[in-house]
Amino acid sequence: MTSEKNRGKLVAIITGAFSIFIAITYLILITILDARGPMLPPPPEALGAMVVACY
């Protein structure tokens, strides 16, 4: 029975460490992406829109 408890504790510790790793990675990624500056809308060409000039 103590072997099962120890295994459960080990799984909980590994799962917690993995969760903390994912959280820290996410925060670093968001910080890097946010530091690039404000988001700008795409140019009209990217949307497939054509500009037609009528004279």
C-alpha positions as CSV (number, residue, x, y, z in Angstrom):
1,M,0.0,0.0,0.0
2,T,2.8,2.4,0.7
3,S,4.2,1.7,-2.7
4,E,0.9,2.8,-4.3
5,K,0.9,6.0,-2.2
6,N,4.5,6.8,-3.1
7,R,3.6,6.3,-6.8
8,G,0.6,8.5,-6.5
9,K,2.7,11.2,-4.9
10,L,5.3,10.9,-7.6
11,V,2.7,11.2,-10.3
12,A,1.2,14.3,-8.6
13,I,4.7,16.0,-8.3
14,I,5.5,15.3,-12.0
15,T,2.1,16.5,-13.1
16,G,2.4,19.7,-11.0
17,A,5.9,20.4,-12.3
18,F,4.8,19.9,-15.9
19,S,1.8,22.3,-15.3
20,I,4.1,24.9,-13.9
21,F,6.5,24.5,-16.8
22,I,3.6,25.0,-19.3
23,A,2.4,28.1,-17.4
24,I,5.9,29.7,-17.3
25,T,6.4,28.9,-21.0
26,Y,3.1,30.5,-21.8
27,L,3.9,33.7,-19.9
28,I,7.3,34.0,-21.6
29,L,5.7,33.5,-25.0
30,I,3.0,36.1,-24.4
31,T,5.5,38.6,-23.1
32,I,7.7,38.2,-26.2
33,L,4.6,38.5,-28.6
34,D,3.3,41.5,-26.7
35,A,6.6,43.3,-26.8
36,R,6.5,43.4,-30.6
37,G,4.2,46.4,-30.5
38,P,0.5,47.0,-31.4
39,M,-1.2,44.9,-33.9
40,L,-1.9,46.5,-37.2
41,P,-4.7,45.5,-39.6
42,P,-3.6,43.7,-42.7
43,P,-3.3,45.6,-46.0
44,P,-6.3,45.3,-48.4
45,E,-4.3,43.1,-50.7
46,A,-4.1,40.4,-48.0
47,L,-7.9,40.2,-47.9
48,G,-8.2,39.6,-51.6
49,A,-9.9,42.9,-52.2
50,M,-9.3,44.7,-55.4
51,V,-9.3,48.5,-55.7
52,V,-11.1,49.7,-58.7
53,A,-10.8,53.3,-59.8
54,C,-13.6,54.8,-61.9
55,Y,-12.8,57.9,-63.9
